[in-house]
Every structure is written in structure tokens, then in C-alpha cells.
Amino acid sequence: MSEPILKVENLTKTFGNSKDKGVKAVKGISFEVNRGEIFGFLGPNGAGKSTSINMITTQLSATKGDIYIDGKSIIKDPVSARSKIGLVAQHNNLDRGLTARENLIYHANYFGVDKETANKRADIYLEKFGLTDRQHDYVKTYSGGMAQRLKIARALMHEPEIIFLDEPTTGLDPGYRSILWEQILDLNKNGATIFLTTHYMEEPEQLCDRIAIVNEGELKAIGTLSELKELIPSNSIINIEMSDIKPEWVDQAKEMSEVKNADIHDEQLRLYMDSSHPDFNKILEWINQLDAELNTISLTTSSLDDVFIHLTGKDEI
């Protein structure tokens, strides 16, 4: 088995001078990213996700632990590590006073790429991301979608081994999101390792080989989508929307033979069922005994969203 491209060991970050009074944003997380995979890194706001990424990409020092890229510690040698990392930040950090081509060449020169090679790569990526016709226009004239494509092109100019995409499709319309992911998948097929954070749950569900979920500074779970789904009580979930749902109905629902577990989330009563074909008549009979008006009832299969809610108690990344 080959050495993972990224290995994180007991990574910890505490903000503040005092160990007693400091805020521990990341609490000793450990994981590996395999070479050539698309790896999702998810968590709600305040989970320690951004802090972890900032440490892994050498933007922030760690309080404790170590990070290895290609088997070498980036804590001991951050300069060497940066040449292996491509980072596409969430915010627009392009130089708006330069043209698209100038942004690419400047980035390549920063990493020591010679002029001839930099220009050849700029030609390739400008064409790949559909920006050739606008390559001499100032970035300040670019739309959000164009700027995002240019940010990815820039991150590739020094040929990194792992690309960090921090919410790459946030704010883009569905058409641009689809185009961008086609291009990202093409990069992955050609050998690039992708480390992804996103607010859109369907993206890691459809695209990632493995997914890690963090919350309150801790790594809650990691695995393939099917492995993560095994962490929730059932693959079949009945969602019931009623007026004035009462907490005691959760315990009552659990007493039914087909119900493995139940909870209330997003103003719905959710029943995790034993069978993929539950007896709806029995469920409706029970609902009729309650002092409530039934609005909707539906059966769904579990999704990454259900896993996320189960592990974090939150429905928003």
C-alpha cells in the first residue's frame, strides 16, 4: 500500500495565552488522505474546519501534533510543503489590478517556475478553464464564475500534488457549478488529489471517495458514504410534519415494533424504520391517536445530510 499523500496526527490548536483559559478550536484530530482521491472535509460553522485547513496549508501554526505531505513534516519544513500544495480560498484573493494571464504568471514565478514553462502552462489552463478570450482583461472585470475558474487555474500553475478547494462553488449558479465540477473531476482523473470543503451536501455525496465530518474541534467520523450511512439507525426514514409536535411522541414512536429510533428535527418527527417497506397504515393509526393535525408524511432513504445531522445535531454546514 502506498504512503498517503497527506497524514494528520493529533492536530491541535488552542487560541489564547493560558492553557486553562485558551479556546481549543481543534482537539487532536488524526486522519489520512490517499493519493488521487477526492476527500471531503465537512463540519458546521465553528467546528474547527477552517482552523484545521489553515494549519494543513501552512497558514497557521499548530499548537500540537504534526502534518505530513509525501511523508515529510510540514511543521519542520513549511516552505518545501507549500510547493506541493495548491490552495483555492473561499474569498477572492486574485490581484484585481492584474490581467488573468498576469495573475497566473506571477503565481508561477513565486514558486520558481521559469518564464517559458509558466507561459506554456498559462496557455494550457486558460484554455482548459475557458478564459483564453479574456486572458488580457483585468480581473476586476470578471464575473464570480470566471474568477473562481481563474483561482483554480492559478493554484495549478506550480503543479501541486494536492489541491485544497475551500467552498469552490459557493455563490455560483447551478450552471457554473456543473461546469466547474466537470473541470475538477477532469483534474482528478489526471492524478490530482482533491481536498474539498463545501456548503452543498450533494457535492461530497456525489463526488467524494471518502468524507470526514468534524464538530466542536473533534473528528466525528471518516469513511465512504456507505460506511458513514451505517452510523445512523436506519436507511429508511419516515418524515412526519404535524402541528405542535410534542417531545413525548418520540418515546411513544420508539415503542412501535418497526421503529428502531426516532427524533425531532427541523420541526419534523423522524422515524428510523426497520424495513424499507414499512407498514404506513400502522403509522397512520398511531398518528390518528395523537392530538395533532397531520400535514405531510413521506418515506426517504438516508443521505449524507442525515449522517451529518446525526453526528453534529445541525443541518447546516
C-alpha positions in Angstrom: 0.0 0.0 0.0 1.4 3.4 -1.0 2.1 6.1 1.5 -0.8 8.5 1.9 -0.2 12.0 0.3 -1.5 13.7 3.5 -1.2 12.4 7.1 -2.5 14.4 10.0 -1.5 13.3 13.5 -3.0 14.6 16.8 -3.5 18.0 15.3 -4.4 20.6 18.0 -4.9 24.3 18.0 -5.5 26.4 21.1 -6.1 30.2 20.9 -5.1 32.2 23.9 -2.1 32.5 26.2 -3.3 30.4 29.0 -3.9 26.7 28.7 -6.7 26.9 31.2 -8.4 29.9 29.6 -7.5 29.3 26.0 -10.0 28.2 23.4 -9.2 24.8 21.9 -10.5 25.1 18.4 -9.1 21.7 17.2 -8.8 18.8 19.6 -6.2 16.3 18.5 -7.7 15.1 15.2 -5.9 12.5 13.1 -6.7 11.3 9.5 -5.1 10.4 6.2 -5.8 11.4 2.6 -4.9 8.8 -0.1 -3.1 9.9 -3.2 -5.5 10.5 -6.1 -8.8 10.6 -4.1 -11.4 13.3 -3.7 -11.6 13.8 0.1 -14.5 15.7 1.7 -13.9 17.6 4.9 -17.3 18.7 6.4 -18.4 20.5 9.5 -20.9 23.1 10.8 -19.8 26.7 11.4 -17.4 26.8 14.4 -16.5 23.1 14.1 -12.8 23.8 13.7 -12.8 23.0 10.0 -11.2 26.3 8.7 -8.7 26.3 11.5 -7.7 22.7 10.6 -7.3 23.6 6.9 -5.3 26.7 7.7 -2.8 24.6 9.7 -2.6 21.9 7.0 -1.9 24.5 4.3 0.8 26.2 6.5 -1.2 29.4 7.0 -1.5 28.8 10.8 0.9 27.2 13.2 -0.3 24.2 15.2 -0.3 24.1 19.0 0.4 20.4 19.0 0.6 17.5 16.6 2.2 17.1 13.1 1.2 17.1 9.5 3.0 15.2 6.7 2.8 15.7 3.0 4.6 12.9 1.0 6.0 11.7 4.3 7.7 14.9 5.2 6.6 17.1 8.1 5.3 20.5 7.1 5.7 21.7 10.7 9.5 21.2 10.3 9.7 22.4 6.7 6.7 24.5 5.7 8.5 26.2 2.7 9.1 22.9 1.0 5.5 21.8 1.7 4.0 24.9 0.1 5.3 23.8 -3.3 3.2 20.6 -3.1 0.0 22.4 -2.1 -2.5 24.2 -4.3 -5.0 26.3 -2.4 -8.2 27.8 -3.7 -9.5 30.0 -0.9 -13.2 30.8 -0.4 -12.6 34.6 -0.7 -11.5 36.2 -3.9 -7.7 36.7 -3.4 -6.8 37.4 -7.0 -4.9 40.6 -7.8 -7.7 42.7 -9.4 -5.2 45.1 -10.8 -3.6 42.4 -13.0 -5.0 40.6 -16.0 -5.8 36.9 -15.8 -2.6 35.9 -17.5 -0.5 38.1 -15.3 -2.1 36.5 -12.2 -1.1 33.1 -13.5 2.5 34.1 -14.4 3.1 36.0 -11.2 2.0 32.9 -9.2 4.2 30.6 -11.2 7.2 32.9 -10.8 6.7 33.0 -7.0 7.2 29.2 -6.9 10.3 29.4 -9.1 8.7 28.2 -12.4 10.8 29.6 -15.3 9.3 32.1 -17.8 8.9 29.7 -20.7 7.3 26.9 -18.7 5.0 29.5 -16.9 3.7 30.8 -20.2 3.1 27.3 -21.6 1.1 26.3 -18.5 -0.8 29.6 -18.6 -1.8 28.8 -22.2 -3.0 25.3 -21.2 -5.0 26.4 -18.1 -6.5 29.5 -19.7 -7.9 27.3 -22.5 -8.9 24.5 -20.1 -11.0 26.8 -18.0 -12.4 28.8 -20.9 -10.6 32.0 -20.2 -8.4 32.4 -23.3 -10.5 35.1 -24.9 -10.4 37.1 -21.6 -6.8 36.5 -20.6 -5.7 40.1 -21.1 -8.7 41.6 -19.3 -8.3 42.9 -15.7 -9.6 40.5 -13.1 -11.8 43.3 -11.7 -14.0 42.9 -14.8 -14.5 39.2 -14.2 -17.8 37.6 -13.1 -17.8 35.4 -10.0 -17.7 32.2 -12.0 -14.8 33.4 -14.1 -12.8 34.5 -11.1 -13.4 31.1 -9.5 -12.1 29.3 -12.6 -9.1 31.5 -12.6 -8.4 30.8 -8.9 -8.3 27.1 -9.7 -6.1 27.7 -12.8 -3.7 29.8 -10.7 -3.5 27.0 -8.0 -2.4 24.6 -10.6 0.4 26.7 -12.1 3.2 25.2 -9.9 1.8 21.6 -10.4 0.9 20.9 -6.8 0.3 17.3 -5.6 -2.8 18.1 -3.5 -5.4 20.8 -4.2 -7.4 22.3 -1.4 -10.8 23.7 -2.5 -12.4 25.8 0.2 -16.1 26.0 -0.8 -15.2 26.4 -4.5 -18.8 26.7 -5.8 -20.3 29.0 -3.1 -22.3 31.8 -4.8 -22.2 30.2 -8.2 -25.4 29.5 -10.2 -26.1 25.8 -10.9 -24.7 26.1 -14.5 -21.4 27.4 -13.4 -21.2 24.8 -10.5 -21.7 22.0 -13.0 -19.0 23.3 -15.4 -16.6 23.8 -12.5 -17.1 20.3 -11.2 -16.6 18.8 -14.6 -13.2 20.6 -14.7 -12.3 19.5 -11.2 -13.2 15.9 -11.9 -11.0 16.0 -15.0 -8.1 17.2 -12.9 -8.7 14.3 -10.5 -8.8 11.8 -13.4 -5.4 13.1 -14.4 -3.9 12.3 -11.0 -4.7 15.4 -8.8 -5.7 14.7 -5.2 -8.6 17.0 -4.2 -9.3 18.1 -0.6 -12.8 19.6 -0.6 -14.9 21.7 1.8 -18.4 22.8 0.7 -21.7 24.1 1.9 -23.6 21.9 -0.7 -24.1 18.5 0.8 -24.9 16.9 -2.7 -21.3 17.7 -3.9 -19.4 15.4 -1.5 -22.3 12.9 -1.6 -21.8 12.5 -5.4 -18.1 13.2 -5.8 -16.0 12.3 -2.8 -14.3 8.9 -2.4 -14.2 9.4 1.4 -15.6 12.0 3.7 -14.6 13.3 7.2 -17.0 15.1 9.5 -15.8 17.3 12.3 -17.7 19.1 15.0 -16.6 21.0 18.1 -13.0 20.6 17.2 -13.2 16.8 17.0 -13.2 14.3 14.2 -16.6 12.6 14.5 -16.4 10.1 11.6 -14.5 9.3 8.4 -15.2 6.9 5.6 -17.0 6.2 2.4 -20.6 7.4 2.0 -21.9 3.9 2.5 -19.7 3.4 5.7 -21.0 6.7 7.1 -24.6 5.8 6.4 -24.1 2.7 8.6 -23.6 5.1 11.6 -27.3 6.1 11.6 -30.1 3.9 13.0 -31.7 3.1 9.6 -31.5 3.6 5.9 -35.3 4.1 5.8 -36.7 7.2 7.4 -40.3 8.4 7.7 -40.6 12.1 7.9 -43.8 13.4 9.6 -44.8 17.0 9.7 -47.6 17.8 12.2 -48.9 20.7 14.2 -47.3 21.2 17.6 -45.1 18.2 17.8 -44.6 17.1 21.4 -41.3 15.6 22.7 -43.0 12.7 24.4 -44.2 11.5 21.0 -40.6 10.4 20.3 -40.6 7.9 23.1 -44.1 6.7 22.0 -42.9 6.2 18.5 -39.9 4.1 19.7 -42.4 1.6 21.2 -43.7 0.6 17.8 -42.1 -2.7 16.6 -40.9 -1.4 13.3 -39.3 1.8 14.7 -35.6 1.5 15.5 -35.2 5.1 16.7 -37.0 8.5 16.5 -36.1 12.1 16.9 -37.4 15.6 16.1 -35.5 17.8 13.7 -36.4 20.8 11.6 -40.0 20.7 13.0 -40.5 17.1 11.8 -40.8 13.9 13.6 -38.4 11.4 12.1 -38.9 7.6 12.5 -35.9 5.4 11.6 -37.6 2.2 10.3 -36.5 -1.5 10.4 -37.9 -2.1 7.0 -37.5 -0.4 3.6 -41.3 -1.1 3.2 -42.8 -0.1 6.5 -46.5 -0.5 7.4 -47.8 3.0 6.7 -51.3 2.0 7.9 -49.9 1.2 11.4 -48.0 4.6 11.5 -51.2 6.5 10.4 -53.3 4.7 13.1 -50.8 5.8 15.7 -50.8 9.4 14.3 -54.6 9.5 14.5 -54.4 8.8 18.2 -52.4 11.9 18.7 -53.8 15.3 19.4 -52.3 16.8 16.2 -53.0 17.7 12.6 -51.0 15.7 10.0 -49.6 17.9 7.3 -47.3 15.6 5.4 -45.7 12.2 5.7 -43.0 10.8 3.4 -40.5 7.9 3.2 -36.9 8.7 2.3 -33.6 6.7 2.2 -30.8 8.0 4.3 -28.4 10.6 2.8 -25.2 12.3 3.8 -27.4 15.1 5.2 -28.9 12.6 7.6 -25.5 11.4 8.7 -24.4 15.0 9.2 -27.4 15.8 11.3 -26.9 12.6 13.3 -23.3 13.3 14.1 -23.4 17.1 14.7 -27.0 17.8 15.6 -27.0 20.5 13.0 -28.4 20.7 9.5 -26.2 23.4 8.0 -22.5 23.2 7.1 
